[in-house]
Amino acid sequence: MITGLLEAHGVRTQPSLGEAGLNDWIVLSLPVMPVPDSSSPDPTRPSEDWFEYLMSVQLDSEREVEMHFASPLFHGLGYSYEHEAAGFRFDMWEGVSRLKAEVDLLYFADEHHSLTDGVPLVLVEAKAADQPPDAGTGQAKSYAYWLKPAYYVTTNGTAIVVYNYQGGAVPDVKVLDLKRSDLRERFDDLYRALNPKAAAAARQAKIDKLTGPAPA
């Protein structure tokens, strides 16, 4: 009953009431979530050969996961090399100290790959195959604070975890958590969240919520 009441009012519990232990803290937040996207990858759904490759390719190092799994995955989701910035470098701050950082993959709305005139949509942090699925979460979250994407994704080539970035004010929301072996069956879910049009709309919705709609 409590779960239903919270959901009806848009209140997100992390962890969920069903997952929380007796002594766990539960964070309540009112995240800004995008309107559900109903678009379909058809007729541009990747071929059966594409699925077979991604589900069978041998992955070991972080670079292999990045090059042979994450990048092809996003191309299948509708991104081109025009959108993709590999090894994107940027400045982040800790107190008064400026640090140089580099994100594995950052997908922009178009060919403008900068934080001044570009629109970052999805940040991807890859980890080696022997790392746990959540190994890159803290790093991706800290990068997202400075890059302001709509989503960030962590993957070790076996698991794919997608977070809706909430801007740092409230906890980010895990929206998808799937295995590589489920990719064929769960591809439409991944596409509806992360395709370029949906990701751009999700990012703009957060901006509008925080600053008001942009003038026509």
Buried (B, 14 or more C-beta within 10 A) or exposed (E): EEEEEBEEEEEBBBEEEEEEEEEEEEEEBEBBBBEEBEEEBEEEBBEEEBBEBBBEBEBEBBEBBBBBBBBBBBBBBBBEEEBBBBEBEBEBEEEEEEEEBEBBBBBBBBEEBEBEEBBBBBBBBBBBBEBEBBBBBEBBBBBBEBBBBBBBBBBBBBBBBBBBBBBEEBBBBBBBBBEBEBBBEBBBBBBBBBBBEBBBBBBBBBBEEEEEEEEE
